[in-house]
Amino acid sequence: MSKRKETPEQTRERLYREEQKKNPAGNFNDNLNRTQAGMPNTTGMSIKEIGVLILIILVIFIVYSIYKSF
């Protein structure tokens, strides 16, 4: 695949894979820090998808609150 025809997401993924091959211990540290942050990886998500995710979480919380009160 030509590097000129890569999308930005493909470029990020290619660079990430190259870095993993060069430095496997750094990959462990990156994943550990990402896990401690508690934030899902929303890099590839659009605003609409993030909004739907938040809406689903809110609906689940509301249903749980109603169920818990009975």
C-alpha positions in Angstrom: 0.0 0.0 0.0 1.3 3.4 -0.9 2.0 5.7 2.0 0.4 8.6 0.1 -3.0 6.9 0.0 -3.1 6.0 3.7 -5.8 7.6 5.7 -4.7 9.3 9.0 -6.2 6.5 10.9 -4.2 3.9 8.9 -1.1 6.0 9.4 -1.6 6.1 13.2 -2.2 2.3 13.2 0.9 1.6 11.1 3.1 3.8 13.4 1.6 2.2 16.5 2.4 -1.3 15.1 6.0 -0.3 14.3 6.5 1.1 17.8 5.2 -2.1 19.3 7.7 -4.1 17.4 10.6 -1.8 18.4 9.6 -1.4 22.1 7.3 -4.1 23.6 7.9 -2.9 27.2 6.7 0.6 26.2 3.5 -0.9 24.9 2.9 -2.4 28.3 3.4 0.9 30.0 1.1 2.7 27.5 -1.7 0.1 28.2 -1.2 0.4 31.9 -1.6 4.2 31.8 -4.6 3.9 29.5 -6.3 1.5 31.9 -5.6 3.7 34.9 -7.2 6.7 33.2 -10.5 4.9 33.0 -11.4 6.5 29.7 -12.5 4.4 26.7 -10.6 4.8 23.5 -12.8 7.2 21.5 -10.2 8.2 18.9 -12.0 6.6 16.0 -15.5 7.6 17.1 -17.5 10.5 15.7 -19.5 12.9 17.9 -22.7 11.1 17.0 -21.3 7.8 18.2 -20.0 9.3 21.4 -23.4 10.9 22.1 -25.1 7.5 21.6 -22.7 5.9 23.9 -23.4 8.5 26.6 -27.1 8.2 26.1 -27.0 4.4 26.5 -25.0 4.8 29.7 -27.6 7.3 31.0 -30.5 5.1 30.2 -28.9 2.1 31.9 -28.2 4.2 35.0 -31.8 5.5 35.1 -33.3 2.0 34.7 -30.9 0.7 37.4 -32.0 3.6 39.7 -35.7 2.8 39.2 -35.1 -0.9 39.7 -33.1 -0.3 42.8 -35.8 1.9 44.4 -38.4 -1.0 44.3 
